[in-house]
């Protein structure tokens, strides 16, 4: 990550506890995160990837399309969700062919959300929503966006009771790492939802989380 975006994150990291939202952008390299999900242990394929019609259970989090209580719009190329998530926060898969795929590209695996056009159509790849639910609540996290073409990406942070903590529009996305931290330090981020309107769609990789050990 270079140039103005990197400088922006350095500034935001230093101002994390003064931002106007409950979850703030932060320099991902400045966060003390102990766990990472890379998707490397998951079976993948090149091209459209390996279709995943069920929840993808990884060590520390479960991945799907949306959360129970949310409604998926039926008339859009890119997934759009409305409605409040229900308690307790529960991640759900999308319809067959409209959930996830794991793609092998440039030597590693990445996670795609699939839109309404359905797997394996190119116009659906990366257009779908991606949600994930942590096994334990978090105060900070980071992830890598892959394949973005400077389109709009929105990330929503949810508590275990379904309450929305924050909704952020990310800076124009490409191959960037993003870090996030709770402004008050509370460890109550249970779920994350990603949607986008990028012309080529986006993929997700290297989800980092986990609390630094208390050595006091």
Backbone as JSON, one array per atom type, in Angstrom:
{
  "sequence": "XXXXXXXXXXXXXXXXXXXXXXXXXXXXXXXXXXXXXXXXXXXXXXXXXXXXXXXXXXXXXXXXXXXXXXXXXXXXXXXXXXXXXXXXXXXXXXXXXXXXXXXXXXXXXXXXXXXXXXXXXXXXXXXXXXXXXXXXXXXXXXXXXXXXXXXXXXXXXXXXXXXXXXXXXXXXXXXXXXXXXXXXXXXXXXXXXXXXXXXXXXXXXXXXXXXXXXXX",
  "N": [[0.85, -1.17, 0.0], [0.69, 2.13, -0.93], [1.54, 5.65, -1.24], [-1.02, 8.28, -1.23], [-3.17, 6.87, -0.02], [-1.95, 5.18, 1.88], [-0.77, 7.14, 3.55], [-3.06, 8.34, 4.45], [-4.17, 6.28, 6.03], [-2.23, 6.11, 8.06], [-2.58, 8.55, 9.33], [-5.26, 8.27, 10.13], [-5.02, 6.13, 11.88], [-3.66, 7.3, 14.04], [-5.63, 8.96, 14.88], [-7.69, 7.4, 15.73], [-9.32, 7.18, 18.05], [-10.69, 9.51, 18.03], [-12.43, 9.68, 15.98], [-15.58, 10.03, 14.19], [-17.31, 7.91, 14.24], [-18.38, 4.73, 15.64], [-16.73, 2.67, 14.95], [-13.54, 2.83, 13.63], [-11.45, 3.64, 10.82], [-8.12, 2.37, 10.55], [-4.53, 2.1, 10.51], [-3.64, -0.97, 9.31], [-1.25, -2.32, 9.9], [-0.51, -1.3, 12.3], [-2.1, -2.44, 14.18], [-2.53, -4.75, 16.83], [-2.93, -7.77, 16.14], [-3.66, -11.18, 16.42], [-4.5, -13.44, 15.02], [-5.19, -14.96, 11.8], [-7.11, -15.46, 8.88], [-6.64, -17.1, 5.96], [-7.7, -18.58, 3.87], [-6.26, -20.51, 2.6], [-6.34, -23.17, 3.33], [-8.6, -24.11, 2.24], [-10.41, -25.86, -0.3], [-9.96, -25.0, -3.69], [-10.46, -23.53, -6.97], [-9.16, -22.4, -10.15], [-10.12, -19.57, -12.28], [-13.6, -19.17, -12.3], [-13.61, -20.23, -9.78], [-14.14, -22.42, -6.9], [-17.37, -23.34, -6.34], [-19.31, -22.46, -3.53], [-21.98, -23.34, -1.76], [-22.86, -23.44, 0.79], [-22.46, -22.47, 4.26], [-19.21, -21.27, 4.98], [-16.99, -22.56, 7.04], [-14.45, -21.47, 9.01], [-11.38, -21.32, 10.92], [-12.11, -19.6, 13.62], [-14.06, -17.93, 12.5], [-17.16, -17.73, 10.65], [-18.32, -17.79, 7.33], [-20.61, -16.31, 5.05], [-23.43, -15.1, 3.19], [-25.27, -13.12, 4.2], [-26.93, -11.78, 7.15], [-29.28, -13.26, 9.43], [-32.54, -11.93, 9.24], [-31.96, -9.87, 7.51], [-32.75, -8.7, 4.23], [-32.41, -9.59, 0.86], [-32.09, -7.65, -2.04], [-33.77, -8.17, -5.15], [-33.43, -7.21, -7.7], [-31.0, -6.34, -8.71], [-27.64, -6.18, -10.01], [-25.34, -6.12, -8.4], [-25.24, -7.27, -5.04], [-27.58, -6.04, -2.67], [-28.57, -5.18, 0.54], [-31.2, -5.02, 2.95], [-33.0, -4.14, 5.97], [-32.99, -5.04, 9.48], [-30.57, -6.9, 11.3], [-31.17, -9.9, 13.16], [-31.31, -10.91, 16.63], [-29.98, -13.79, 18.29], [-27.01, -12.77, 16.52], [-26.79, -14.23, 13.37], [-25.27, -15.9, 10.78], [-26.06, -16.38, 7.34], [-26.23, -18.46, 4.37], [-26.22, -17.6, 0.84], [-28.57, -18.06, -1.93], [-28.46, -21.04, -4.01], [-25.61, -21.02, -6.02], [-25.35, -18.33, -5.67], [-23.87, -17.55, -3.54], [-20.91, -17.99, -2.33], [-17.52, -18.24, -3.62], [-14.36, -19.91, -3.81], [-11.37, -18.89, -5.0], [-8.48, -19.67, -6.84], [-5.76, -17.75, -7.41], [-2.94, -16.17, -8.72], [-1.23, -17.62, -7.07], [-2.45, -17.9, -4.56], [-5.38, -18.43, -2.44], [-8.54, -16.77, -2.63], [-11.58, -15.18, -1.49], [-14.71, -14.93, -2.98], [-17.8, -13.15, -3.27], [-20.91, -14.07, -4.71], [-23.09, -12.66, -7.1], [-26.52, -11.99, -8.22], [-26.69, -12.99, -10.83], [-25.45, -15.41, -10.79], [-23.34, -18.31, -10.17], [-21.43, -19.93, -12.75], [-21.1, -17.34, -13.82], [-19.41, -14.56, -15.2], [-20.28, -11.93, -14.77], [-21.37, -12.07, -12.29], [-19.4, -12.67, -10.49], [-17.74, -11.66, -7.64], [-19.59, -9.66, -7.19], [-21.35, -10.2, -5.22], [-22.65, -10.07, -1.81], [-20.65, -10.43, 1.15], [-20.6, -11.9, 4.24], [-19.4, -12.25, 7.58], [-19.07, -14.0, 10.68], [-17.67, -13.75, 13.75], [-16.22, -16.11, 16.03], [-15.63, -15.17, 18.56], [-16.18, -12.0, 20.09], [-14.76, -8.96, 18.82], [-12.39, -6.24, 19.16], [-10.89, -5.02, 17.27], [-9.93, -5.38, 13.82], [-8.76, -6.55, 10.61], [-8.59, -6.66, 7.02], [-7.97, -7.78, 3.64], [-8.72, -6.36, 0.54], [-9.25, -7.63, -2.65], [-8.77, -7.22, -6.14], [-10.32, -4.96, -6.69], [-11.64, -2.17, -8.59], [-11.54, 0.58, -8.04], [-14.14, 1.11, -7.24], [-17.18, 1.63, -5.28], [-17.26, 0.46, -1.96], [-18.88, -0.87, 0.83], [-18.78, -1.36, 4.32], [-20.19, -2.97, 7.06], [-20.53, -3.09, 10.55], [-21.46, -5.24, 13.15], [-23.04, -5.95, 16.28], [-23.3, -8.71, 18.66], [-25.95, -8.91, 19.38], [-27.28, -8.1, 17.14], [-27.36, -5.38, 16.72], [-26.45, -2.5, 14.86], [-23.24, -1.31, 14.72], [-21.55, 0.39, 13.25], [-21.28, 1.9, 9.99], [-19.41, 2.04, 7.18], [-18.11, 3.72, 4.33], [-15.64, 2.65, 2.27], [-12.43, 4.03, 1.28], [-11.65, 4.49, -2.23], [-11.38, 1.34, -3.63], [-8.81, -1.01, -4.32], [-6.15, -3.15, -4.64], [-5.86, -3.37, -1.6], [-5.08, -3.19, 1.92], [-7.14, -3.01, 4.8], [-7.7, -1.64, 7.98], [-9.45, -1.72, 11.12], [-10.83, -0.32, 14.1], [-12.44, -0.34, 17.28], [-13.76, 2.63, 18.52], [-14.02, 3.21, 21.24], [-12.67, 1.15, 22.38], [-14.06, -1.12, 23.13], [-14.71, -4.63, 23.01], [-16.77, -5.72, 20.98], [-17.47, -6.26, 18.39], [-19.07, -8.46, 16.49], [-19.95, -9.39, 13.99], [-19.44, -8.87, 10.44], [-20.26, -7.21, 7.45], [-19.92, -7.05, 4.0], [-20.53, -5.16, 1.12], [-20.6, -4.18, -2.34], [-20.18, -1.91, -5.14], [-18.46, -2.13, -7.21], [-17.06, -2.0, -10.49], [-15.79, -4.34, -11.42], [-16.19, -6.03, -9.37], [-15.3, -7.36, -6.08], [-12.92, -9.2, -4.06], [-12.11, -11.09, -1.08], [-9.54, -11.4, 1.35], [-7.1, -12.63, 3.74], [-8.14, -12.14, 6.48], [-7.78, -10.63, 9.48], [-7.6, -10.81, 13.02], [-8.24, -11.11, 16.56], [-7.18, -10.94, 19.96], [-4.51, -9.27, 21.51], [-2.32, -10.83, 23.88], [-2.82, -10.41, 27.41], [-0.36, -9.17, 29.3], [0.0, -8.1, 31.73]],
  "CA": [[0.0, 0.0, 0.0], [1.59, 3.25, -1.11], [0.99, 6.94, -1.64], [-1.98, 9.0, -0.41], [-3.99, 5.98, 0.8], [-1.14, 4.78, 3.03], [-0.65, 8.28, 4.44], [-4.38, 8.52, 5.06], [-4.34, 5.3, 7.09], [-1.37, 6.46, 9.17], [-3.26, 9.62, 10.03], [-6.46, 7.76, 10.77], [-4.62, 5.32, 13.02], [-3.33, 8.17, 15.16], [-6.84, 9.66, 15.29], [-8.75, 6.39, 15.81], [-10.24, 7.39, 19.15], [-11.34, 10.8, 17.85], [-13.27, 9.65, 14.78], [-16.98, 10.33, 14.45], [-18.08, 6.69, 14.24], [-18.0, 3.79, 16.69], [-15.62, 1.87, 14.41], [-12.7, 3.76, 12.89], [-10.36, 3.16, 9.98], [-6.82, 2.44, 11.19], [-3.45, 1.44, 9.8], [-3.68, -2.38, 9.71], [0.03, -2.77, 10.43], [-0.36, -0.79, 13.66], [-3.01, -3.18, 15.05], [-1.96, -5.97, 17.43], [-3.87, -8.85, 15.82], [-2.92, -12.43, 16.61], [-5.04, -14.52, 14.2], [-5.44, -14.61, 10.41], [-7.76, -16.44, 8.0], [-6.06, -16.9, 4.62], [-8.44, -19.43, 2.93], [-5.34, -21.44, 1.93], [-6.69, -24.54, 3.68], [-9.88, -24.42, 1.58], [-10.31, -26.33, -1.68], [-10.24, -23.9, -4.61], [-10.23, -23.74, -8.4], [-8.93, -21.13, -10.87], [-11.28, -19.07, -13.04], [-14.69, -18.76, -11.42], [-13.38, -20.75, -8.45], [-14.97, -23.54, -6.43], [-18.64, -22.85, -5.83], [-19.62, -22.81, -2.15], [-23.39, -23.03, -1.56], [-23.15, -23.53, 2.21], [-21.59, -21.63, 5.07], [-17.79, -21.65, 4.96], [-16.55, -22.52, 8.43], [-13.01, -21.35, 9.14], [-10.93, -21.26, 12.31], [-12.32, -18.28, 14.21], [-15.19, -17.2, 11.91], [-18.0, -18.42, 9.67], [-18.57, -16.89, 6.21], [-21.8, -16.55, 4.25], [-23.87, -13.96, 2.38], [-25.95, -12.07, 4.97], [-27.33, -12.2, 8.5], [-30.72, -13.5, 9.61], [-33.3, -10.69, 9.37], [-31.67, -9.01, 6.37], [-33.41, -9.08, 2.99], [-31.61, -9.34, -0.34], [-32.82, -7.1, -3.19], [-33.82, -9.14, -6.24], [-33.42, -6.55, -9.0], [-29.72, -5.68, -8.86], [-26.48, -7.01, -10.34], [-24.62, -6.2, -7.13], [-26.11, -7.52, -3.9], [-27.94, -4.94, -1.79], [-29.3, -5.75, 1.67], [-31.97, -4.11, 3.79], [-33.54, -4.77, 7.16], [-32.12, -5.18, 10.64], [-30.18, -8.25, 11.69], [-31.85, -10.39, 14.35], [-30.51, -11.47, 17.72], [-28.54, -13.55, 18.24], [-26.51, -12.6, 15.17], [-26.67, -15.54, 12.73], [-24.89, -15.75, 9.38], [-26.82, -17.24, 6.43], [-25.71, -18.54, 3.01], [-27.09, -17.16, -0.23], [-29.18, -19.12, -2.73], [-27.51, -21.85, -4.77], [-24.94, -20.26, -7.07], [-25.32, -16.9, -5.35], [-23.29, -17.43, -2.22], [-19.48, -17.73, -2.31], [-16.6, -19.14, -4.3], [-12.96, -19.79, -3.43], [-10.66, -18.8, -6.27], [-7.02, -19.74, -6.81], [-5.24, -16.74, -8.34], [-1.61, -15.65, -8.4], [-0.56, -18.4, -6.03], [-3.15, -18.06, -3.3], [-6.83, -18.5, -2.48], [-9.3, -15.61, -2.2], [-13.0, -15.46, -1.34], [-15.62, -14.1, -3.76], [-19.24, -13.23, -3.14], [-21.55, -14.18, -6.03], [-24.31, -11.9, -7.26], [-27.76, -12.64, -8.65], [-26.52, -13.69, -12.11], [-25.17, -16.79, -10.41], [-22.12, -19.03, -10.53], [-20.1, -19.33, -12.77], [-21.11, -16.21, -14.74], [-18.42, -13.54, -14.86], [-20.92, -10.72, -14.28], [-21.76, -12.28, -10.89], [-18.22, -12.91, -9.67], [-17.32, -10.5, -6.86], [-20.68, -8.71, -7.02], [-22.19, -10.62, -4.11], [-22.32, -9.7, -0.43], [-19.92, -11.37, 1.99], [-20.74, -11.65, 5.67], [-18.72, -13.23, 8.44], [-19.4, -13.95, 12.09], [-16.56, -14.22, 14.57], [-16.53, -16.97, 17.18], [-15.53, -14.31, 19.73], [-16.28, -10.58, 19.75], [-13.47, -8.32, 18.55], [-12.27, -4.78, 19.27], [-10.19, -4.55, 16.08], [-9.75, -6.39, 12.78], [-8.24, -6.06, 9.34], [-8.73, -7.59, 5.9], [-7.44, -7.33, 2.36], [-9.61, -6.37, -0.62], [-8.55, -8.02, -3.86], [-9.42, -7.09, -7.44], [-11.17, -3.79, -6.84], [-11.33, -1.21, -9.65], [-11.86, 1.92, -7.52], [-15.57, 1.27, -7.03], [-17.66, 1.84, -3.91], [-17.41, -0.69, -1.08], [-19.41, -0.52, 2.15], [-18.59, -2.38, 5.35], [-21.08, -2.77, 8.21], [-20.09, -3.81, 11.73], [-22.63, -5.6, 13.93], [-22.86, -6.57, 17.59], [-23.87, -10.06, 18.77], [-27.41, -8.79, 19.49], [-27.79, -7.62, 15.86], [-27.29, -3.93, 16.61], [-25.44, -1.96, 13.95], [-22.27, -0.45, 15.4], [-21.05, 1.42, 12.32], [-21.39, 1.64, 8.55], [-18.35, 2.86, 6.59], [-17.75, 3.63, 2.92], [-14.19, 2.6, 2.19], [-11.8, 4.76, 0.18], [-11.68, 3.73, -3.49], [-10.67, 0.1, -3.33], [-8.06, -1.79, -5.28], [-5.47, -4.17, -3.86], [-5.55, -2.63, -0.39], [-5.39, -3.69, 3.26], [-7.9, -2.07, 5.6], [-7.78, -1.95, 9.39], [-10.58, -1.1, 11.81], [-10.73, -0.41, 15.55], [-13.53, 0.28, 18.02], [-13.32, 3.93, 19.02], [-13.96, 3.21, 22.7], [-11.91, 0.01, 22.83], [-14.9, -2.26, 23.47], [-14.64, -5.82, 22.16], [-18.16, -6.1, 20.73], [-17.71, -6.51, 16.97], [-19.33, -9.89, 16.29], [-20.14, -9.69, 12.58], [-19.05, -7.88, 9.44], [-20.94, -7.37, 6.17], [-19.31, -6.3, 2.89], [-21.2, -5.07, -0.17], [-19.85, -3.29, -3.22], [-20.68, -1.54, -6.46], [-17.27, -2.03, -8.04], [-17.35, -2.49, -11.84], [-15.27, -5.69, -11.6], [-16.41, -6.8, -8.16], [-14.17, -7.47, -5.18], [-12.72, -10.44, -3.33], [-11.65, -10.9, 0.29], [-8.43, -12.27, 1.76], [-6.31, -12.28, 4.92], [-8.93, -11.56, 7.56], [-6.98, -10.66, 10.69], [-8.38, -10.52, 14.22], [-7.63, -11.72, 17.74], [-6.7, -10.02, 20.98], [-3.15, -9.44, 22.03], [-2.39, -11.36, 25.25], [-2.65, -9.47, 28.53], [0.87, -9.55, 29.98], [0.12, -7.34, 32.97]],
  "C": [[0.89, 1.23, 0.0], [0.81, 4.54, -1.3], [-0.05, 7.48, -0.69], [-2.81, 8.08, 0.48], [-3.24, 5.56, 2.04], [-1.02, 5.91, 4.03], [-1.96, 8.54, 5.17], [-4.57, 7.56, 6.23], [-3.46, 5.61, 8.3], [-2.01, 7.56, 10.0], [-4.47, 9.11, 10.8], [-6.13, 6.9, 11.97], [-4.35, 6.18, 14.23], [-4.56, 8.88, 15.71], [-7.98, 8.69, 15.57], [-9.77, 6.7, 16.89], [-10.93, 8.75, 19.08], [-12.25, 10.8, 16.63], [-14.73, 9.78, 15.17], [-17.87, 9.09, 14.44], [-17.58, 5.75, 15.33], [-16.9, 2.84, 16.26], [-14.84, 2.76, 13.46], [-11.74, 3.03, 11.97], [-9.03, 3.34, 10.71], [-5.79, 1.76, 10.3], [-3.41, -0.02, 10.22], [-2.38, -2.88, 10.31], [0.27, -2.28, 11.85], [-1.24, -1.54, 14.65], [-2.33, -4.45, 15.56], [-2.97, -7.1, 17.28], [-3.12, -10.17, 15.76], [-3.35, -13.57, 15.71], [-5.24, -14.03, 12.76], [-6.12, -15.78, 9.7], [-7.31, -16.14, 6.59], [-6.82, -17.64, 3.53], [-7.54, -20.43, 2.22], [-5.67, -22.89, 2.22], [-7.97, -25.01, 3.0], [-9.66, -24.86, 0.14], [-10.73, -25.19, -2.62], [-10.06, -24.38, -6.05], [-9.88, -22.4, -9.03], [-10.2, -20.68, -11.57], [-12.39, -18.63, -12.11], [-14.54, -19.28, -10.0], [-14.22, -21.98, -8.15], [-16.23, -22.97, -5.79], [-18.89, -23.37, -4.41], [-21.06, -22.38, -1.87], [-23.79, -23.08, -0.09], [-22.27, -22.54, 2.96], [-20.17, -22.18, 5.02], [-17.25, -21.44, 6.37], [-15.02, -22.54, 8.46], [-12.66, -21.27, 10.63], [-11.06, -19.84, 12.84], [-13.5, -17.51, 13.66], [-15.91, -18.08, 10.91], [-18.41, -17.4, 8.61], [-19.82, -17.3, 5.44], [-22.13, -15.3, 3.45], [-24.39, -12.81, 3.23], [-26.26, -12.61, 6.36], [-28.84, -12.36, 8.57], [-31.42, -12.19, 9.94], [-33.08, -9.74, 8.22], [-32.3, -9.58, 5.1], [-32.56, -8.68, 1.79], [-32.49, -8.8, -1.46], [-32.71, -8.05, -4.37], [-33.61, -8.52, -7.62], [-32.11, -5.84, -9.28], [-28.64, -6.67, -9.27], [-25.63, -7.21, -9.1], [-25.62, -6.43, -6.0], [-26.33, -6.25, -3.1], [-28.86, -5.5, -0.7], [-30.03, -4.67, 2.44], [-32.49, -4.88, 4.99], [-32.51, -4.95, 8.25], [-31.8, -6.65, 10.9], [-30.86, -8.62, 13.01], [-30.85, -10.88, 15.4], [-30.94, -12.92, 17.98], [-28.06, -13.52, 16.8], [-26.2, -13.97, 14.56], [-26.36, -15.34, 11.26], [-25.62, -16.79, 8.54], [-26.12, -17.31, 5.07], [-26.69, -17.93, 2.03], [-27.74, -18.35, -0.93], [-28.1, -19.87, -3.5], [-26.94, -21.03, -5.93], [-24.82, -18.78, -6.8], [-24.73, -16.65, -3.97], [-21.81, -17.03, -2.32], [-18.75, -18.62, -3.3], [-15.19, -18.87, -3.79], [-12.13, -19.93, -4.7], [-9.15, -18.87, -6.03], [-6.49, -18.77, -7.87], [-3.9, -16.24, -7.83], [-1.0, -16.32, -7.17], [-1.27, -18.51, -4.7], [-4.66, -18.04, -3.49], [-7.46, -17.2, -1.98], [-10.79, -15.96, -2.22], [-13.82, -14.44, -2.11], [-17.04, -14.24, -3.23], [-19.86, -13.26, -4.53], [-22.89, -13.46, -6.05], [-25.43, -12.69, -7.88], [-27.65, -13.35, -9.98], [-26.08, -15.13, -11.91], [-23.86, -17.36, -10.92], [-22.37, -19.86, -11.79], [-19.99, -18.06, -13.63], [-20.17, -15.11, -14.26], [-19.09, -12.3, -14.28], [-21.43, -10.87, -12.85], [-20.56, -12.37, -9.96], [-17.75, -11.63, -8.97], [-18.41, -9.49, -6.61], [-21.56, -9.03, -5.81], [-21.72, -10.12, -2.76], [-21.52, -10.82, 0.23], [-20.14, -10.96, 3.43], [-19.89, -12.65, 6.43], [-18.99, -12.91, 9.89], [-18.25, -14.54, 12.88], [-17.06, -15.15, 15.67], [-16.52, -16.16, 18.47], [-15.57, -12.85, 19.28], [-14.9, -9.93, 19.7], [-13.54, -6.82, 18.8], [-11.56, -4.18, 18.07], [-10.07, -5.71, 15.1], [-9.16, -5.73, 11.55], [-8.56, -7.1, 8.27], [-8.16, -6.95, 4.65], [-8.52, -7.44, 1.3], [-8.78, -6.69, -1.85], [-9.41, -7.71, -5.07], [-10.28, -5.88, -7.64], [-10.69, -2.86, -7.95], [-11.85, 0.17, -9.26], [-13.36, 2.17, -7.38], [-15.91, 1.42, -5.55], [-17.77, 0.5, -3.18], [-17.87, -0.21, 0.29], [-19.18, -1.68, 3.1], [-19.44, -1.99, 6.56], [-20.61, -3.66, 9.35], [-21.29, -4.01, 12.66], [-22.24, -6.23, 15.26], [-23.57, -7.93, 17.62], [-25.39, -10.02, 18.88], [-28.05, -8.25, 18.22], [-27.72, -6.13, 15.68], [-26.17, -3.51, 15.67], [-24.53, -1.0, 14.7], [-21.8, 0.68, 14.51], [-21.22, 0.94, 10.9], [-20.42, 2.59, 7.85], [-18.28, 2.64, 5.09], [-16.24, 3.69, 2.83], [-13.67, 3.54, 1.12], [-11.79, 3.88, -1.07], [-10.78, 2.51, -3.4], [-9.96, -0.46, -4.56], [-7.46, -2.95, -4.52], [-4.97, -3.52, -2.56], [-5.86, -3.44, 0.86], [-6.14, -2.6, 4.01], [-7.91, -2.56, 7.05], [-8.89, -1.16, 10.05], [-10.4, -1.31, 13.31], [-11.93, 0.27, 16.18], [-13.02, 1.55, 18.69], [-13.18, 3.95, 20.53], [-13.23, 2.0, 23.26], [-12.73, -1.21, 23.19], [-14.69, -3.42, 22.5], [-16.06, -6.32, 21.95], [-18.48, -6.22, 19.25], [-17.85, -8.01, 16.77], [-19.39, -10.26, 14.82], [-19.78, -8.54, 11.69], [-19.76, -8.22, 8.14], [-20.28, -6.47, 5.13], [-20.22, -6.34, 1.68], [-20.42, -4.08, -1.03], [-20.62, -2.97, -4.47], [-19.5, -1.33, -7.4], [-17.55, -2.61, -9.42], [-16.86, -3.9, -12.1], [-15.55, -6.57, -10.4], [-15.16, -6.86, -7.31], [-14.09, -8.87, -4.6], [-12.1, -10.11, -1.98], [-10.53, -11.87, 0.6], [-7.86, -11.75, 3.07], [-7.12, -11.5, 5.96], [-8.17, -11.74, 8.87], [-7.81, -10.18, 11.88], [-7.62, -11.09, 15.41], [-7.02, -10.71, 18.68], [-5.27, -10.31, 21.36], [-3.23, -9.94, 23.47], [-2.13, -10.28, 26.29], [-1.45, -9.94, 29.35], [1.06, -8.81, 31.31], [0.1, -8.24, 34.19]]
}
